[in-house]
Amino acid sequence: MLLPFVILEAICFIFLALFLEWVDRKVYARVQHRVGPFVTGFKGILQPLADFLKLMGKEEVDVEGEDSLVLSLTPPLSLALSLFALSFIPVTSLSGLLSLKGDLILIVAITAIVLALAVATGYAQPNPFAYVGAARWAQLFISFEVPFLLSLASAVLVSGSVTLSEVVRWQVLNYPIAFLTPLTLPPLILSILAELEKAPFHIPDAETEIAGGWLVDISGRRLAIFRLTNDIELLLLLALIVTVYLGGPSGPIVAGMVALSRTLWFLIKLTALTIIVSYVRGIVARYRIDQAIKVLWAWSTPLAAVNFIALLVLKLIGWLG
């Protein structure tokens, strides 16, 4: 009986992810004094969907020497895992469609697997540019995952739980955890940009340097699914931050419209966070790989660690919880 709801939720999340891509592209274009999508649909809102459908109809080229099995499995598997992780995010209520103890850890593990699949995709292609892109992915992954996990650990320390529904309920009863973790927000935004390969961290697929990097020989349906997966990951990561730090769907409720009110609060927070991330990526030029690693290790990680240690001290002396 749960299957129809899962399918419906997956479809809704796909369209929401495409909407966030449109918001991201419009804001990014505005920062750079451009128009952005404006032809397909109202103000270009259907352009991400049109791009996806167009890519799905293009020829899929098989390169001699590639690992066809890996390249056939990684795109749909990445998409399926990302959609599965989204099912734990609370949207219409204080818990997701799926909920279990420690689901925050499960989501973090799934995102790591999706990134590992991207690295495997790069090494499955017989192209030196793909190898370089995959190597850069591996370097970035180690660099941004540390501050990302430290930032999430601060939220876990405050709420005392690694279950998303319990983290949200703690914030409903108290206040958004973001008030206690101001130093973790910059590392979180940088980690999200790095994980999504967005400026200034679009290094693994740098067009001007390595001709697309780990995606250099990916085309047709495979490329379309990878692009859609990136949109789903954007939704997943931002929704995770909204849930863990901003109370998820919590907010003032209109009598008799609980589910709708919670959904609207979730979408408002999600869209606002998308705009912030888009502005950041619009005003910073792309880093070299050594600069990116330095920023993540020398700035993001210490900030996240300082916030975590401060909260730990407050917890030990009894001033926190």
Residue pairs with C-beta under 8 A, 6 or more apart in sequence:
2 97
5 97
6 87
6 97
9 86
9 87
9 97
10 83
10 86
10 87
13 83
13 86
13 232
13 235
14 83
14 228
14 232
15 49
16 235
17 228
17 231
17 232
17 234
17 235
18 48
18 49
18 52
18 231
19 45
19 48
20 231
20 234
20 235
20 238
20 270
20 271
20 274
21 48
21 231
21 234
22 37
22 44
22 45
22 47
22 48
23 271
23 274
23 275
23 278
24 234
24 274
24 277
24 278
25 36
25 37
25 47
25 48
26 36
26 37
26 43
26 44
27 274
27 275
27 278
27 279
27 282
28 36
28 278
28 281
28 282
29 35
29 36
29 37
30 36
30 282
31 278
31 279
31 282
31 283
32 282
36 44
37 43
37 44
37 45
37 47
37 48
38 44
39 47
40 46
40 47
40 49
40 50
41 47
41 49
48 231
51 227
52 224
52 227
52 228
55 220
55 221
55 223
55 224
55 227
56 220
56 221
56 224
58 219
58 220
58 223
58 224
59 219
59 220
60 219
60 220
60 221
60 222
61 217
61 219
61 220
62 68
63 125
63 126
63 127
63 217
64 126
65 126
66 124
66 125
66 126
66 217
67 124
67 125
70 120
70 121
70 124
71 121
71 124
71 125
71 218
71 222
72 222
74 117
74 118
74 120
74 121
74 124
75 121
75 221
75 222
75 225
75 226
75 229
76 225
77 117
78 114
78 117
78 118
78 225
78 226
78 229
79 225
79 228
79 229
79 232
81 110
81 113
81 114
82 110
82 114
82 229
82 232
82 233
82 236
83 232
84 110
85 106
85 107
85 110
85 111
85 236
86 232
86 235
86 236
86 239
87 96
87 97
87 98
88 96
88 97
88 98
88 99
88 100
88 103
88 106
88 107
88 164
89 96
89 164
89 236
89 239
89 240
89 243
89 248
90 96
90 164
90 165
90 168
90 243
90 248
90 249
90 266
91 239
91 248
91 249
91 262
91 263
91 266
92 249
92 259
92 262
92 263
92 266
93 249
93 258
93 259
93 262
94 165
94 168
94 169
94 172
94 248
94 249
94 250
94 262
95 164
95 165
95 168
96 103
96 164
96 165
99 163
99 164
99 165
100 106
100 163
101 162
101 163
102 162
102 163
103 162
103 163
103 164
104 152
104 156
104 162
104 163
104 164
104 167
104 244
105 162
107 164
107 236
107 240
108 149
108 152
111 195
111 233
111 236
111 237
112 141
112 145
114 229
114 233
115 137
115 141
115 195
116 141
118 134
118 137
118 204
118 214
119 134
119 137
119 138
119 141
119 214
120 134
121 130
121 134
121 214
121 215
121 218
121 226
122 130
122 131
122 133
122 134
122 135
122 137
122 204
122 213
122 214
123 130
123 131
123 134
125 131
125 214
125 216
125 217
125 218
126 217
127 216
127 217
129 210
129 211
129 212
129 213
129 216
130 213
130 214
130 215
130 216
130 217
132 210
132 213
133 204
133 205
133 206
133 210
133 212
133 213
133 214
133 215
133 216
134 204
134 213
134 214
136 203
136 204
136 213
136 289
137 204
137 213
137 214
139 289
139 293
140 194
140 201
140 203
140 204
140 289
140 292
140 293
140 296
143 194
143 292
143 293
143 296
143 297
144 190
144 191
144 194
144 195
144 201
144 296
144 300
145 191
146 296
146 297
146 301
146 304
147 187
147 188
147 190
147 191
147 296
147 300
147 301
147 303
147 304
148 187
148 188
148 191
148 192
148 195
150 184
150 187
150 301
150 304
150 305
150 307
150 308
151 181
151 184
151 187
151 188
151 191
151 304
151 307
151 308
152 244
153 308
154 177
154 180
154 181
154 184
154 304
154 307
154 308
154 311
155 167
155 177
155 181
155 184
155 244
155 245
156 162
156 167
157 308
157 311
157 312
157 315
157 320
158 170
158 177
158 180
158 181
158 311
158 320
158 321
159 166
159 167
159 170
159 171
159 177
160 170
160 321
161 167
161 170
164 243
164 244
164 248
167 177
167 243
167 244
168 243
168 247
168 248
168 249
168 250
170 177
171 177
171 246
171 247
171 248
171 250
172 247
172 250
176 245
176 246
176 247
177 244
177 245
178 185
178 245
178 246
180 311
180 320
181 245
181 307
181 311
182 307
183 303
183 304
183 306
183 307
184 303
184 304
184 307
184 308
185 245
186 300
186 303
187 299
187 300
187 301
187 303
187 304
188 241
188 245
189 276
189 277
189 280
190 201
190 295
190 296
190 300
191 296
191 300
192 234
192 237
192 238
192 241
192 277
193 199
193 200
193 201
193 277
193 280
193 281
194 201
194 292
194 296
195 233
195 237
196 230
196 233
196 234
196 237
197 203
197 204
197 205
197 230
198 277
198 281
199 281
199 282
199 284
199 285
199 286
200 281
200 284
200 285
200 286
200 287
200 292
201 286
201 287
201 292
202 286
203 213
203 286
203 287
203 288
203 289
203 292
204 213
204 214
205 212
205 213
205 214
205 215
206 213
206 286
210 216
212 218
215 223
215 226
218 226
234 274
235 270
238 270
238 273
238 274
238 277
239 266
239 270
241 273
242 248
242 266
242 269
242 270
242 273
246 269
246 273
247 269
248 266
248 269
249 262
249 263
249 265
249 266
250 262
250 265
251 261
251 262
251 265
252 261
252 265
253 261
253 262
254 260
254 261
287 295
311 320
314 320
315 321
